[in-house]
Every structure is written in structure tokens, then in C-alpha cells.
């Protein structure tokens, strides 16, 4: 099994391969037992090398290494355990406790993972729900609980240089401003060369169907020759992006997972929208005329990045064919 310790049967296969040929390559042995060559080389080197490797001896050594005859550090009563318990009860995080111990040069210290393990194992006198931010009584595995079965998306790494370098107009970035309780939204589309922006009201939220309708509304306001591509993050609201490709013939690109900053122009622009529409307000009440008025203010401002021209002026020049 990938990642699991070697078992005796695998060690016997290693020993047999070495008996057949002491100079056998690690990769040859690895293919025999479906392991990585590094696993094979490490196993043999720590157990006497090619000439002295014995499967039974290696197995006994492995068993000794797996044993833990002493109690875990925080399972033993003492000053360290008392301090960790007291600070956990005060609401301090395991990482903050560890950082204090290191900064103070404490004689006895524990790592962050040891503290988490002790909390979930019940070896300290405080329960996880009483001291950890998640209040989760049982630890959840780090791996994804559900496999990602979505088809591969066109990655931003394949985006042409003319888009990345702003060498031609017609390439857009898209994002949402989310309203109170995730029930309403505003969609922002911004053109990379001119920095011109459109703000589209979405009073019913930003589910995939609503996002598609908002994109269609925005694209219909854009001249056909300026509809070349659009870049999204990997939010599920963009799930119906193939309809845009089919309907408008434009390219779609997606940021890497958890990397919305890769389409940083619209991310930075969102900070400006938030001056008018702070977090926590109900965006369903925003009328299209009001959104257009705010967009006109932002598009009318001269910018240093545009050599002190305004996005509106530049976009007007691009719109004329």
C-alpha cells in the first residue's frame, strides 16, 4: 500500500532480489513490490546494505521502531501539561501556545501537532469543543471528503501572452461582490487593457444560473470585437461557462484552485466597489441605474497605470472600429 510501512512479505521479496543479484537496481526491486525506489534504497541502507540485508532482522527492527514504550509528553502530569491545559482553557490556540514556549526558550516544549493530538485524544483536561475554534469534537481528516469529479478547466497558465501582457483589447476578468447572508450579489466585469468596468446587479443571488444570466447581460453591453476572453476563479457559480464559449465564441480561463489573486485586476477593483457597498449590506436593493452611476465614477477617474488617462476614455477609443 502506498505510504504504508513495508511488511515482512515485501521484505522477503527484497531479500530474494538481492540474493539473485547483489547489484540489482532499486527501481527493479521497486517494480516487483510496487513501491517507490527511494523506499527500497532507504530500507536496505538502514539494515546493513546490499551484502548484509536480512528480511527477518529488518522486520524486527521495524517493530522496535514502531513501539512507543513511554507515554506521550502531554499524557504525563507535570508543569508543561498544566500550562498547556490552562492556556487552552483561556481560549489560546495551540499555535500561540507553542510560539510562546519557543520564544521563552522553555526547557520543555511541544509542537503544535502534539497539542492538537493531545486535545483530541483526551490526554489533557480540556475538551476540543471547549478550547478549539472549530469546536469540533472529533478530528476531521485533511484529505477531501468527496473526490473532485469536475472536468479539467482551461487553466490560466495556458492563457496567451497577448492576454497576460495586455497587448490587445477584449480580454475580461469576472468576480462577484456578495451581499448579506450570501443572498444577493453584484457582478463585476473589467477589461484588462483599458481597466474599464461593468457592474451588474444580481438581486436573486449568484447561483450558476444567475451568474450565467448576469454574464449574458454584461456581454450584451460589450461590442462583439471586444469579446475575446474572460478569466474566472474556480467558484461553482461559474459552472455554466461552456454556454458562454458556445454562444459568444470567446475563450474562458480559470485560476488555479484557491488562487483568485491570479486575476488580480478585478480583485483590486473590488476594494473600490466596497467603498460604496460595504460588506454585510443587502445588495438586492441596488438598482441598475445606481450601479451604473457608481461604475461611471470609477471608470471616469484618471489612473497612474494608464498614464493618467481614464478607463472610460480608453474604452471609448477601443469600442470604435
Order of alpha helices (4+ residues) and beta strands (2+ residues): alpha-alpha-alpha-alpha-alpha-alpha-alpha-alpha-alpha-alpha-beta-beta-beta-alpha-beta-alpha-beta-alpha-alpha-beta-beta-alpha
